[in-house]
């Protein structure tokens, strides 16, 4: 008995030691990834600050301190999402399908979509920007929109319904409703689709799609596991458009972030420490519904073994710490600096330069989005490396660069967002009928993924600052940058899919050509002998 206990203790110690070794190795890898993602945008902003956009040393220090927290936050979040959010989503999704009862899956899907959306931190930010609608009314309406469209997404996976026709129908409804919505609500509505698919929602929803797709055994099941984020992004747009019709008010406003310049290092530390308790509470409230939902599944359905459960709990803690550090860094260091930088550049005699500068910032900033790593990793896993993560990242960078350039053009000229979103979504939906199914689903998912917290907390304040400097209308001209960032990846990644399809056809054509000439060397009798 003693020998068995001793052997068990040794085995447990070895497992713990191995777990710590693997964890430290993964942490180092995630740190390198985070540094590589954030470093280009940091260097770019520093280059601007030391050349054409002079800022005070205090603002620069706040920005750099925020960047350090951003790197640490990304490191912990990406590790935590990999350990907890992704396996939780997959296991809950596969568990939901075991009941074999469609109504049970629909009810659970709605509840899950509703809970996850309320858990999204960026939704609270959106609610503050629409004072004409009570915060809780807006939050509940958007959450209900996501819940309904998550159910529709699950039904699409279960029944193998093609994505393009659904996009045509629902975006058709969006544009019809937009014609009856006050102008000031349009940008708010289209931005809401990107805001609600953030770091909390994307890992769980994408993993849920993979779990649900396991019930199907056909070859298109993996392709259909993508597309959940795409459809769930439509729900918030319709919800806010409906509120705009019902409330018939002047929409919302943006209160610019107050730039507090720290006089010394102690005040700089207090500036960040003062914000930590608020984000600790906010993220705890955000994560709690998801944890409780998973706990109910664990007790009644999943019943995971102790080792797997401990791993998920550790992952949740990493996710929690990562999101707190990330949001503190971007809200205290990045948002005010982005607003100030936009004002300084747009105040220059050659204000047009904000367009190319915005494009360069957009190219690099998408790499700092936490959910981008979740998307690219799952794409590589489900396609067995056929679609590389690097190609998706490059396509996203190019598309976001174009979208930010267009957004800065809107800031300078005041052109309506409708002039961009109608042709943009029209082209995207048209392409969806000609490219492989998986590229369409990934493209529409990536729109929501690209427009995450970095877009909301740096690019949006940057556009607001520029709009303030040129004397434009913030609600109609600056608001909409999130929508633009969410739109252009739909086109870019589908173009990538079109090129992939053409290359495949070309390769198969070459094989046929190589096989055919060999027969020309023989007459009919020789061919029969062969």
NUVEXKOL-692269 format. One record per residue (C-alpha): residue in three letters; residue number from 1; x, y, z. Coordinates in nm, 4 decimals, always signed. Example, Ala and Ser with C-alpha at 12.3 -4.5 7.8 and 13.67 -1.06 7.14 Angstrom:
2
 res   n        X        Y        Z
 ALA   1  +1.2300  -0.4500  +0.7800
 SER   2  +1.3670  -0.1060  +0.7140
This chain:
530
 res   n        X        Y        Z
 UNK   1  +0.0000  +0.0000  +0.0000
 UNK   2  +0.2835  +0.2353  +0.0912
 UNK   3  +0.4591  +0.1549  -0.2355
 UNK   4  +0.1432  +0.2398  -0.4303
 UNK   5  +0.1017  +0.5703  -0.2446
 UNK   6  +0.4681  +0.6545  -0.3012
 UNK   7  +0.4429  +0.5738  -0.6728
 UNK   8  +0.1250  +0.7828  -0.6998
 UNK   9  +0.2913  +1.0794  -0.5272
 UNK  10  +0.5894  +1.0547  -0.7639
 UNK  11  +0.3550  +1.0388  -1.0637
 UNK  12  +0.1601  +1.3432  -0.9448
 UNK  13  +0.4843  +1.5363  -0.8814
 UNK  14  +0.6141  +1.4492  -1.2273
 UNK  15  +0.2851  +1.5586  -1.3844
 UNK  16  +0.2946  +1.8906  -1.1957
 UNK  17  +0.6595  +1.9434  -1.2917
 UNK  18  +0.5815  +1.8676  -1.6576
 UNK  19  +0.2772  +2.0999  -1.6485
 UNK  20  +0.4918  +2.3856  -1.5112
 UNK  21  +0.7614  +2.3241  -1.7742
 UNK  22  +0.5084  +2.3252  -2.0583
 UNK  23  +0.3387  +2.6338  -1.9123
 UNK  24  +0.6645  +2.8294  -1.8882
 UNK  25  +0.7564  +2.7326  -2.2436
 UNK  26  +0.4143  +2.8394  -2.3740
 UNK  27  +0.4309  +3.1657  -2.1789
 UNK  28  +0.7627  +3.2509  -2.3431
 UNK  29  +0.6171  +3.1738  -2.6864
 UNK  30  +0.3118  +3.3915  -2.6169
 UNK  31  +0.5349  +3.6747  -2.4924
 UNK  32  +0.7389  +3.6670  -2.8143
 UNK  33  +0.4143  +3.6659  -3.0180
 UNK  34  +0.2780  +3.9627  -2.8223
 UNK  35  +0.6000  +4.1628  -2.8599
 UNK  36  +0.6154  +4.0918  -3.2344
 UNK  37  +0.2519  +4.2018  -3.2687
 UNK  38  +0.2716  +4.5253  -3.0686
 UNK  39  +0.6285  +4.6397  -3.1399
 UNK  40  +0.5616  +4.7726  -3.4949
 UNK  41  +0.2762  +4.9999  -3.3816
 UNK  42  +0.4838  +5.1230  -3.0843
 UNK  43  +0.7780  +5.2085  -3.3103
 UNK  44  +0.5484  +5.3770  -3.5615
 UNK  45  +0.3887  +5.5991  -3.2972
 UNK  46  +0.7332  +5.6842  -3.1568
 UNK  47  +0.8497  +5.7773  -3.5076
 UNK  48  +0.5513  +6.0123  -3.5469
 UNK  49  +0.6071  +6.1636  -3.2018
 UNK  50  +0.9724  +6.2371  -3.2759
 UNK  51  +0.9052  +6.3811  -3.6227
 UNK  52  +0.5800  +6.5507  -3.7273
 UNK  53  +0.3536  +6.5030  -3.4222
 UNK  54  +0.5198  +6.6575  -3.1181
 UNK  55  +0.3775  +6.5362  -2.7852
 UNK  56  +0.4796  +6.6056  -2.4261
 UNK  57  +0.7102  +6.3603  -2.2443
 UNK  58  +0.4279  +6.2800  -1.9988
 UNK  59  +0.1926  +6.1677  -2.2779
 UNK  60  +0.4712  +5.9617  -2.4337
 UNK  61  +0.5444  +5.7881  -2.1031
 UNK  62  +0.1757  +5.7092  -2.0496
 UNK  63  +0.1627  +5.5576  -2.3962
 UNK  64  +0.4757  +5.3443  -2.3400
 UNK  65  +0.3573  +5.2264  -1.9982
 UNK  66  +0.0253  +5.1329  -2.1553
 UNK  67  +0.2129  +4.9427  -2.4276
 UNK  68  +0.3964  +4.7335  -2.1639
 UNK  69  +0.0639  +4.6393  -2.0026
 UNK  70  -0.0747  +4.5662  -2.3485
 UNK  71  +0.2036  +4.3153  -2.4234
 UNK  72  +0.1638  +4.1408  -2.0868
 UNK  73  -0.2145  +4.1370  -2.1257
 UNK  74  -0.1953  +3.9817  -2.4723
 UNK  75  +0.0483  +3.7195  -2.3470
 UNK  76  -0.1773  +3.6056  -2.0602
 UNK  77  -0.5001  +3.6368  -2.2582
 UNK  78  -0.3862  +3.4324  -2.5581
 UNK  79  -0.2577  +3.1586  -2.3249
 UNK  80  -0.5760  +3.1682  -2.1160
 UNK  81  -0.8061  +3.1562  -2.4194
 UNK  82  -0.6134  +2.8562  -2.5518
 UNK  83  -0.6390  +2.6743  -2.2173
 UNK  84  -0.9965  +2.7641  -2.1193
 UNK  85  -1.2248  +2.9548  -2.3567
 UNK  86  -1.1578  +2.7380  -2.6641
 UNK  87  -1.1962  +2.3976  -2.4903
 UNK  88  -1.5000  +2.5266  -2.2978
 UNK  89  -1.6708  +2.6304  -2.6216
 UNK  90  -1.5896  +2.3036  -2.7994
 UNK  91  -1.7074  +2.0867  -2.5094
 UNK  92  -2.0277  +2.2859  -2.4540
 UNK  93  -2.0997  +2.2721  -2.8289
 UNK  94  -2.0479  +1.8958  -2.8553
 UNK  95  -2.2483  +1.8439  -2.5332
 UNK  96  -2.5431  +2.0446  -2.6700
 UNK  97  -2.5682  +1.8111  -2.9693
 UNK  98  -2.5948  +1.4991  -2.7510
 UNK  99  -2.9511  +1.5792  -2.6507
 UNK 100  -3.0618  +1.5264  -3.0151
 UNK 101  -3.3496  +1.7659  -2.9381
 UNK 102  -3.3560  +2.0680  -3.1657
 UNK 103  -3.5545  +2.2907  -2.9296
 UNK 104  -3.3082  +2.2237  -2.6458
 UNK 105  -3.0146  +2.3256  -2.8655
 UNK 106  -3.1992  +2.6397  -2.9779
 UNK 107  -3.2833  +2.7470  -2.6224
 UNK 108  -2.9308  +2.6798  -2.4984
 UNK 109  -2.7830  +2.8590  -2.8017
 UNK 110  -2.9930  +3.1692  -2.7346
 UNK 111  -2.9060  +3.1724  -2.3637
 UNK 112  -2.5365  +3.1242  -2.4402
 UNK 113  -2.5307  +3.4038  -2.7010
 UNK 114  -2.7182  +3.6343  -2.4648
 UNK 115  -2.4830  +3.5658  -2.1713
 UNK 116  -2.1615  +3.5963  -2.3733
 UNK 117  -2.2698  +3.9289  -2.5253
 UNK 118  -2.3515  +4.0790  -2.1856
 UNK 119  -2.0045  +3.9569  -2.0816
 UNK 120  -1.8356  +4.1547  -2.3639
 UNK 121  -1.6571  +4.4585  -2.2069
 UNK 122  -1.6722  +4.6688  -2.5259
 UNK 123  -2.0532  +4.6606  -2.5185
 UNK 124  -2.0488  +4.8735  -2.2028
 UNK 125  -1.8409  +5.1319  -2.3926
 UNK 126  -2.0921  +5.1327  -2.6789
 UNK 127  -2.3860  +5.1814  -2.4404
 UNK 128  -2.2261  +5.4954  -2.2960
 UNK 129  -2.2123  +5.6540  -2.6409
 UNK 130  -2.5900  +5.6421  -2.7011
 UNK 131  -2.7401  +5.8549  -2.4204
 UNK 132  -3.0815  +5.8758  -2.5870
 UNK 133  -3.1322  +5.5025  -2.5182
 UNK 134  -3.0988  +5.3694  -2.1602
 UNK 135  -2.7816  +5.1633  -2.1187
 UNK 136  -2.9580  +4.8476  -2.0057
 UNK 137  -3.2129  +4.8694  -2.2889
 UNK 138  -2.9330  +4.8887  -2.5454
 UNK 139  -2.7306  +4.6088  -2.3835
 UNK 140  -3.0291  +4.3730  -2.3566
 UNK 141  -3.1409  +4.4488  -2.7141
 UNK 142  -2.7941  +4.3822  -2.8572
 UNK 143  -2.7554  +4.0663  -2.6460
 UNK 144  -3.0935  +3.9390  -2.7687
 UNK 145  -2.9859  +4.0114  -3.1280
 UNK 146  -2.6685  +3.8048  -3.0841
 UNK 147  -2.8645  +3.5250  -2.9119
 UNK 148  -3.1159  +3.5000  -3.1979
 UNK 149  -2.8459  +3.4987  -3.4647
 UNK 150  -2.6360  +3.2445  -3.2739
 UNK 151  -2.9381  +3.0115  -3.2885
 UNK 152  -2.9672  +3.0752  -3.6637
 UNK 153  -2.5932  +3.0040  -3.6974
 UNK 154  -2.6246  +2.6728  -3.5129
 UNK 155  -2.9204  +2.5726  -3.7336
 UNK 156  -2.7112  +2.6595  -4.0403
 UNK 157  -2.4358  +2.4232  -3.9221
 UNK 158  -2.6749  +2.1415  -3.8295
 UNK 159  -2.8686  +2.1532  -4.1591
 UNK 160  -2.5775  +2.2542  -4.3853
 UNK 161  -2.7494  +2.5736  -4.5063
 UNK 162  -2.5176  +2.7769  -4.7372
 UNK 163  -2.3910  +3.1021  -4.5868
 UNK 164  -2.4157  +3.3366  -4.8934
 UNK 165  -2.7993  +3.3240  -4.9306
 UNK 166  -2.8392  +3.3938  -4.5580
 UNK 167  -2.6054  +3.6928  -4.5860
 UNK 168  -2.8033  +3.8279  -4.8831
 UNK 169  -3.1330  +3.8061  -4.6921
 UNK 170  -3.0146  +3.9498  -4.3621
 UNK 171  -2.8000  +4.2297  -4.5037
 UNK 172  -3.0937  +4.3135  -4.7306
 UNK 173  -3.3063  +4.3564  -4.4173
 UNK 174  -3.0281  +4.5674  -4.2608
 UNK 175  -3.0193  +4.8136  -4.5513
 UNK 176  -3.3992  +4.8349  -4.5714
 UNK 177  -3.4185  +4.9168  -4.1990
 UNK 178  -3.1316  +5.1646  -4.2335
 UNK 179  -3.3431  +5.3686  -4.4758
 UNK 180  -3.5918  +5.4363  -4.1927
 UNK 181  -3.3340  +5.4967  -3.9170
 UNK 182  -3.2096  +5.8468  -3.8205
 UNK 183  -2.8733  +5.9307  -3.9783
 UNK 184  -2.7031  +5.9684  -3.6412
 UNK 185  -2.7846  +5.6064  -3.5535
 UNK 186  -2.6360  +5.4534  -3.8706
 UNK 187  -2.2688  +5.4650  -3.7711
 UNK 188  -2.3558  +5.3517  -3.4164
 UNK 189  -2.5468  +5.0533  -3.5573
 UNK 190  -2.2767  +4.9370  -3.7994
 UNK 191  -2.0049  +4.9859  -3.5361
 UNK 192  -2.2009  +4.7750  -3.2864
 UNK 193  -2.1550  +4.4662  -3.5042
 UNK 194  -1.7767  +4.4907  -3.4628
 UNK 195  -1.7796  +4.5978  -3.0990
 UNK 196  -1.9819  +4.3001  -2.9738
 UNK 197  -1.7522  +4.0424  -3.1365
 UNK 198  -1.4521  +4.1099  -2.9136
 UNK 199  -1.1977  +3.9140  -2.7084
 UNK 200  -1.4587  +3.7514  -2.4861
 UNK 201  -1.7048  +3.6488  -2.7568
 UNK 202  -1.4878  +3.5310  -3.0477
 UNK 203  -1.2908  +3.2451  -2.8833
 UNK 204  -1.6015  +3.0955  -2.7260
 UNK 205  -1.8322  +3.1304  -3.0284
 UNK 206  -1.5768  +2.9979  -3.2783
 UNK 207  -1.5003  +2.6978  -3.0568
 UNK 208  -1.8747  +2.6414  -3.0105
 UNK 209  -1.9118  +2.6165  -3.3889
 UNK 210  -1.6404  +2.3513  -3.4027
 UNK 211  -1.8102  +2.1539  -3.1251
 UNK 212  -2.1515  +2.1692  -3.2964
 UNK 213  -2.0035  +2.0674  -3.6342
 UNK 214  -1.8838  +1.7350  -3.4879
 UNK 215  -2.2407  +1.6027  -3.5143
 UNK 216  -2.2057  +1.6069  -3.8936
 UNK 217  -1.9806  +1.3646  -4.0772
 UNK 218  -1.9858  +1.5145  -4.4275
 UNK 219  -1.6818  +1.6818  -4.5823
 UNK 220  -1.8274  +2.0347  -4.5515
 UNK 221  -1.8815  +2.0152  -4.1736
 UNK 222  -1.5461  +2.1786  -4.0925
 UNK 223  -1.6128  +2.4580  -4.3442
 UNK 224  -1.9530  +2.5300  -4.1893
 UNK 225  -1.8026  +2.5540  -3.8391
 UNK 226  -1.6864  +2.9005  -3.9452
 UNK 227  -1.9439  +3.1723  -4.0015
 UNK 228  -2.0868  +3.2024  -3.6505
 UNK 229  -1.9127  +3.5339  -3.5844
 UNK 230  -2.0295  +3.6554  -3.9268
 UNK 231  -2.3985  +3.6004  -3.8522
 UNK 232  -2.3716  +3.7049  -3.4879
 UNK 233  -2.2332  +4.0417  -3.6050
 UNK 234  -2.5611  +4.1120  -3.7884
 UNK 235  -2.7750  +4.0806  -3.4739
 UNK 236  -2.6375  +4.3928  -3.2993
 UNK 237  -2.6715  +4.6000  -3.6187
 UNK 238  -3.0397  +4.5125  -3.6513
 UNK 239  -3.0955  +4.5686  -3.2772
 UNK 240  -2.9498  +4.9221  -3.2817
 UNK 241  -3.1298  +5.0103  -3.6076
 UNK 242  -3.4572  +4.8973  -3.4484
 UNK 243  -3.3865  +5.1085  -3.1387
 UNK 244  -3.3136  +5.4056  -3.3665
 UNK 245  -3.6553  +5.3647  -3.5310
 UNK 246  -3.8360  +5.3207  -3.1986
 UNK 247  -3.6650  +5.6017  -3.0070
 UNK 248  -3.6465  +5.8482  -3.2979
 UNK 249  -3.3869  +6.0656  -3.1269
 UNK 250  -3.0662  +6.2385  -3.2277
 UNK 251  -2.8535  +5.9275  -3.1735
 UNK 252  -2.5487  +5.9565  -2.9539
 UNK 253  -2.2355  +6.1497  -2.8895
 UNK 254  -1.8758  +6.0770  -2.8085
 UNK 255  -1.7202  +6.2313  -2.5036
 UNK 256  -1.3510  +6.2494  -2.5838
 UNK 257  -1.1082  +6.0950  -2.3389
 UNK 258  -0.9603  +6.3471  -2.1011
 UNK 259  -0.5842  +6.3523  -2.1363
 UNK 260  -0.4262  +6.3610  -1.7909
 UNK 261  -0.0566  +6.4458  -1.8060
 UNK 262  +0.1355  +6.2987  -1.5131
 UNK 263  +0.3783  +6.5465  -1.3567
 UNK 264  +0.6106  +6.2812  -1.2152
 UNK 265  +0.6649  +5.9048  -1.1991
 UNK 266  +0.4572  +5.8634  -0.8815
 UNK 267  +0.1578  +6.0321  -1.0431
 UNK 268  +0.2067  +5.8151  -1.3534
 UNK 269  +0.1893  +5.5008  -1.1387
 UNK 270  -0.1216  +5.6302  -0.9598
 UNK 271  -0.2855  +5.7049  -1.2939
 UNK 272  -0.2760  +5.3338  -1.3860
 UNK 273  -0.3254  +5.1933  -1.0350
 UNK 274  -0.6403  +5.4029  -0.9954
 UNK 275  -0.7990  +5.2255  -1.2946
 UNK 276  -0.7061  +4.8676  -1.1989
 UNK 277  -0.9859  +4.8069  -0.9398
 UNK 278  -1.2541  +4.9146  -1.1889
 UNK 279  -1.1298  +4.6749  -1.4561
 UNK 280  -1.0892  +4.3932  -1.2021
 UNK 281  -1.4590  +4.4308  -1.1175
 UNK 282  -1.5677  +4.4780  -1.4799
 UNK 283  -1.3895  +4.1669  -1.6109
 UNK 284  -1.5030  +3.9609  -1.3096
 UNK 285  -1.8650  +4.0534  -1.3875
 UNK 286  -1.8017  +3.9794  -1.7566
 UNK 287  -1.6527  +3.6333  -1.6964
 UNK 288  -1.8945  +3.5243  -1.4223
 UNK 289  -2.1951  +3.4363  -1.6471
 UNK 290  -1.9753  +3.2229  -1.8755
 UNK 291  -1.8178  +3.0448  -1.5776
 UNK 292  -2.1592  +2.9733  -1.4209
 UNK 293  -2.2970  +2.8475  -1.7532
 UNK 294  -1.9996  +2.6134  -1.7942
 UNK 295  -2.0278  +2.4998  -1.4304
 UNK 296  -2.3901  +2.3929  -1.4882
 UNK 297  -2.2823  +2.1954  -1.7963
 UNK 298  -1.9958  +2.0390  -1.6019
 UNK 299  -2.2258  +1.9220  -1.3207
 UNK 300  -2.5106  +1.7849  -1.5332
 UNK 301  -2.3544  +1.6888  -1.8653
 UNK 302  -1.9785  +1.7199  -1.9220
 UNK 303  -1.8363  +1.5734  -1.5979
 UNK 304  -1.4764  +1.6354  -1.7055
 UNK 305  -1.1951  +1.4622  -1.5215
 UNK 306  -1.0072  +1.6553  -1.2551
 UNK 307  -0.6951  +1.7183  -1.4662
 UNK 308  -0.8855  +1.8762  -1.7562
 UNK 309  -1.0991  +2.0826  -1.5198
 UNK 310  -0.7940  +2.2220  -1.3369
 UNK 311  -0.6404  +2.3207  -1.6708
 UNK 312  -0.9563  +2.5120  -1.7659
 UNK 313  -0.9674  +2.6875  -1.4255
 UNK 314  -0.6020  +2.7942  -1.4608
 UNK 315  -0.6803  +2.9152  -1.8128
 UNK 316  -0.9720  +3.1247  -1.6849
 UNK 317  -0.7414  +3.2909  -1.4321
 UNK 318  -0.4903  +3.3722  -1.7080
 UNK 319  -0.7727  +3.5082  -1.9253
 UNK 320  -0.8930  +3.7241  -1.6363
 UNK 321  -0.5496  +3.8694  -1.5599
 UNK 322  -0.4739  +3.9178  -1.9302
 UNK 323  -0.7943  +4.1099  -2.0012
 UNK 324  -0.7473  +4.3343  -1.6955
 UNK 325  -0.3908  +4.4244  -1.7997
 UNK 326  -0.4906  +4.4636  -2.1653
 UNK 327  -0.7903  +4.6907  -2.1058
 UNK 328  -0.6070  +4.9011  -1.8466
 UNK 329  -0.3184  +4.9541  -2.0867
 UNK 330  -0.5339  +5.0502  -2.3837
 UNK 331  -0.7818  +5.2660  -2.1897
 UNK 332  -0.5303  +5.4619  -1.9819
 UNK 333  -0.2349  +5.4716  -2.2199
 UNK 334  -0.3617  +5.4124  -2.5732
 UNK 335  -0.7008  +5.5880  -2.5937
 UNK 336  -0.5906  +5.9346  -2.4764
 UNK 337  -0.2671  +5.9101  -2.6773
 UNK 338  -0.4581  +5.8052  -2.9908
 UNK 339  -0.7014  +6.0960  -2.9540
 UNK 340  -0.4204  +6.3462  -2.8969
 UNK 341  -0.2146  +6.2107  -3.1870
 UNK 342  -0.5120  +6.2373  -3.4216
 UNK 343  -0.5662  +6.6004  -3.3209
 UNK 344  -0.2000  +6.6925  -3.3693
 UNK 345  -0.1681  +6.5309  -3.7149
 UNK 346  -0.5015  +6.6686  -3.8437
 UNK 347  -0.3989  +7.0185  -3.7286
 UNK 348  -0.0945  +7.0201  -3.9582
 UNK 349  -0.1038  +7.2421  -4.2712
 UNK 350  -0.0897  +6.9244  -4.4833
 UNK 351  -0.3724  +6.7451  -4.3006
 UNK 352  -0.4160  +6.4988  -4.5911
 UNK 353  -0.1147  +6.3141  -4.4509
 UNK 354  -0.3469  +6.1585  -4.1918
 UNK 355  -0.4767  +5.9221  -4.4646
 UNK 356  -0.1433  +5.7426  -4.5389
 UNK 357  -0.0465  +5.7580  -4.1692
 UNK 358  -0.3813  +5.6010  -4.0755
 UNK 359  -0.3267  +5.3270  -4.3343
 UNK 360  +0.0153  +5.2396  -4.1920
 UNK 361  -0.1232  +5.2339  -3.8371
 UNK 362  -0.4131  +5.0151  -3.9529
 UNK 363  -0.1746  +4.7712  -4.1237
 UNK 364  +0.0146  +4.7010  -3.8016
 UNK 365  -0.2555  +4.7478  -3.5379
 UNK 366  -0.4654  +4.4480  -3.6448
 UNK 367  -0.1775  +4.2214  -3.5396
 UNK 368  -0.2274  +4.3412  -3.1821
 UNK 369  -0.5899  +4.2214  -3.1726
 UNK 370  -0.6118  +3.9277  -2.9271
 UNK 371  -0.8880  +3.7462  -3.1182
 UNK 372  -0.6826  +3.7443  -3.4422
 UNK 373  -0.4586  +3.4763  -3.2908
 UNK 374  -0.7621  +3.2635  -3.2045
 UNK 375  -0.8936  +3.2897  -3.5623
 UNK 376  -0.5629  +3.2145  -3.7396
 UNK 377  -0.4844  +2.9194  -3.5136
 UNK 378  -0.8253  +2.7589  -3.5680
 UNK 379  -0.8041  +2.8186  -3.9444
 UNK 380  -0.4682  +2.6388  -3.9588
 UNK 381  -0.5932  +2.3506  -3.7424
 UNK 382  -0.9174  +2.2902  -3.9323
 UNK 383  -0.7577  +2.3186  -4.2784
 UNK 384  -0.4513  +2.1088  -4.1819
 UNK 385  -0.2246  +2.3984  -4.2782
 UNK 386  -0.3789  +2.4338  -4.6257
 UNK 387  -0.4630  +2.7963  -4.5358
 UNK 388  -0.1713  +2.9380  -4.3399
 UNK 389  -0.2190  +3.1753  -4.0489
 UNK 390  +0.0366  +3.4135  -4.1993
 UNK 391  -0.1647  +3.4517  -4.5210
 UNK 392  -0.4769  +3.5347  -4.3155
 UNK 393  -0.2801  +3.7871  -4.1066
 UNK 394  -0.1352  +3.9547  -4.4168
 UNK 395  -0.4791  +3.9759  -4.5803
 UNK 396  -0.6244  +4.1242  -4.2611
 UNK 397  -0.3430  +4.3812  -4.2368
 UNK 398  -0.3952  +4.4949  -4.5963
 UNK 399  -0.7719  +4.5165  -4.5560
 UNK 400  -0.7551  +4.7110  -4.2291
 UNK 401  -0.5014  +4.9512  -4.3847
 UNK 402  -0.7482  +5.0227  -4.6669
 UNK 403  -1.0407  +5.0614  -4.4265
 UNK 404  -0.8573  +5.3068  -4.1996
 UNK 405  -0.7478  +5.5081  -4.5040
 UNK 406  -1.1131  +5.5301  -4.6151
 UNK 407  -1.2200  +5.6192  -4.2604
 UNK 408  -0.9672  +5.9064  -4.2485
 UNK 409  -1.0944  +6.0220  -4.5902
 UNK 410  -1.4456  +6.0295  -4.4404
 UNK 411  -1.3188  +6.2354  -4.1461
 UNK 412  -1.1690  +6.4971  -4.3807
 UNK 413  -1.4606  +6.5107  -4.6270
 UNK 414  -1.7696  +6.4196  -4.4209
 UNK 415  -1.8950  +6.1657  -4.6793
 UNK 416  -2.1769  +5.9444  -4.5494
 UNK 417  -2.0825  +5.5953  -4.4354
 UNK 418  -2.3556  +5.4609  -4.6650
 UNK 419  -2.1398  +5.5491  -4.9670
 UNK 420  -1.8919  +5.2850  -4.8494
 UNK 421  -2.0898  +5.0133  -4.6708
 UNK 422  -2.3496  +4.9554  -4.9460
 UNK 423  -2.0983  +4.8920  -5.2302
 UNK 424  -1.8566  +4.7222  -4.9867
 UNK 425  -2.1054  +4.4668  -4.8575
 UNK 426  -2.2481  +4.4303  -5.2097
 UNK 427  -1.9063  +4.3282  -5.3466
 UNK 428  -1.8438  +4.0977  -5.0474
 UNK 429  -2.1758  +3.9162  -5.0877
 UNK 430  -2.1291  +3.8890  -5.4663
 UNK 431  -1.7838  +3.7320  -5.4165
 UNK 432  -1.9325  +3.4788  -5.1742
 UNK 433  -2.1020  +3.2991  -5.4668
 UNK 434  -1.7693  +3.2404  -5.6495
 UNK 435  -1.5137  +3.1484  -5.3796
 UNK 436  -1.4765  +2.8241  -5.1776
 UNK 437  -1.7236  +2.8015  -4.8878
 UNK 438  -1.4572  +2.8047  -4.6194
 UNK 439  -1.3055  +3.1315  -4.7444
 UNK 440  -1.6449  +3.3039  -4.7338
 UNK 441  -1.7063  +3.1888  -4.3758
 UNK 442  -1.3547  +3.2875  -4.2631
 UNK 443  -1.3852  +3.6254  -4.4381
 UNK 444  -1.7110  +3.7193  -4.2670
 UNK 445  -1.5785  +3.5905  -3.9326
 UNK 446  -1.2569  +3.7915  -3.9702
 UNK 447  -1.4545  +4.1156  -4.0075
 UNK 448  -1.5761  +4.0836  -3.6508
 UNK 449  -1.2366  +3.9608  -3.5296
 UNK 450  -1.0394  +4.2514  -3.6814
 UNK 451  -1.2642  +4.5143  -3.5223
 UNK 452  -1.1706  +4.4340  -3.1636
 UNK 453  -1.0524  +4.6355  -2.8624
 UNK 454  -0.7454  +4.7791  -3.0373
 UNK 455  -0.9679  +4.9303  -3.3050
 UNK 456  -1.2138  +5.0604  -3.0473
 UNK 457  -0.9539  +5.1990  -2.8111
 UNK 458  -0.6902  +5.3411  -3.0486
 UNK 459  -0.8220  +5.3869  -3.4029
 UNK 460  -1.1581  +5.5246  -3.2914
 UNK 461  -1.0053  +5.7877  -3.0564
 UNK 462  -0.7517  +5.8643  -3.3332
 UNK 463  -1.0408  +5.9334  -3.5757
 UNK 464  -1.2269  +6.1355  -3.3093
 UNK 465  -0.9193  +6.3494  -3.2435
 UNK 466  -0.8732  +6.4137  -3.6167
 UNK 467  -1.2440  +6.4943  -3.6574
 UNK 468  -1.2262  +6.7406  -3.3668
 UNK 469  -0.9268  +6.9158  -3.5261
 UNK 470  -1.0976  +6.9577  -3.8659
 UNK 471  -1.4269  +7.0669  -3.7108
 UNK 472  -1.6371  +6.7738  -3.8346
 UNK 473  -1.9377  +6.6003  -3.6775
 UNK 474  -1.7974  +6.3310  -3.4505
 UNK 475  -2.1045  +6.1046  -3.4453
 UNK 476  -2.1511  +6.0867  -3.8222
 UNK 477  -1.7903  +6.1359  -3.9471
 UNK 478  -1.5574  +5.9767  -3.6881
 UNK 479  -1.7977  +5.7081  -3.5722
 UNK 480  -1.7946  +5.4347  -3.8350
 UNK 481  -1.4250  +5.3489  -3.8318
 UNK 482  -1.5063  +5.0193  -3.6536
 UNK 483  -1.7632  +4.9403  -3.9242
 UNK 484  -1.5095  +5.0130  -4.1982
 UNK 485  -1.2516  +4.7870  -4.0327
 UNK 486  -1.5145  +4.5114  -4.0065
 UNK 487  -1.6129  +4.5462  -4.3743
 UNK 488  -1.2916  +4.5375  -4.5804
 UNK 489  -1.1651  +4.1929  -4.4621
 UNK 490  -1.4815  +4.0435  -4.6152
 UNK 491  -1.3524  +4.1460  -4.9582
 UNK 492  -0.9788  +4.0921  -4.9085
 UNK 493  -0.9941  +3.7380  -4.7713
 UNK 494  -1.2477  +3.6309  -5.0339
 UNK 495  -1.0143  +3.7672  -5.3028
 UNK 496  -0.7472  +3.5491  -5.1391
 UNK 497  -0.9911  +3.2561  -5.1717
 UNK 498  -1.0520  +3.3377  -5.5372
 UNK 499  -0.6765  +3.3359  -5.6059
 UNK 500  -0.6479  +3.0070  -5.4176
 UNK 501  -0.9269  +2.8566  -5.6318
 UNK 502  -0.7647  +2.9752  -5.9558
 UNK 503  -0.4275  +2.8369  -5.8478
 UNK 504  -0.5878  +2.5005  -5.7694
 UNK 505  -0.7498  +2.4888  -6.1151
 UNK 506  -0.4203  +2.5821  -6.2770
 UNK 507  -0.2376  +2.3072  -6.0878
 UNK 508  -0.4952  +2.0416  -6.1821
 UNK 509  -0.4804  +2.1591  -6.5463
 UNK 510  -0.1017  +2.1172  -6.5509
 UNK 511  -0.1336  +1.7610  -6.4208
 UNK 512  -0.3774  +1.6693  -6.6986
 UNK 513  -0.1492  +1.8295  -6.9604
 UNK 514  +0.1504  +1.6348  -6.8307
 UNK 515  -0.0430  +1.3055  -6.8471
 UNK 516  -0.1893  +1.3533  -7.1973
 UNK 517  +0.1223  +1.3921  -7.4222
 UNK 518  +0.2476  +1.0484  -7.3240
 UNK 519  -0.0293  +0.8820  -7.5283
 UNK 520  +0.0653  +1.0680  -7.8446
 UNK 521  +0.3846  +0.8571  -7.8656
 UNK 522  +0.1792  +0.5400  -7.9289
 UNK 523  -0.0471  +0.4200  -8.2108
 UNK 524  -0.3870  +0.2590  -8.1397
 UNK 525  -0.2544  -0.0991  -8.1245
 UNK 526  +0.0206  +0.0009  -7.8817
 UNK 527  -0.2285  +0.1799  -7.6558
 UNK 528  -0.4481  -0.1342  -7.6485
 UNK 529  -0.1410  -0.3451  -7.5598
 UNK 530  -0.0538  -0.1032  -7.2796
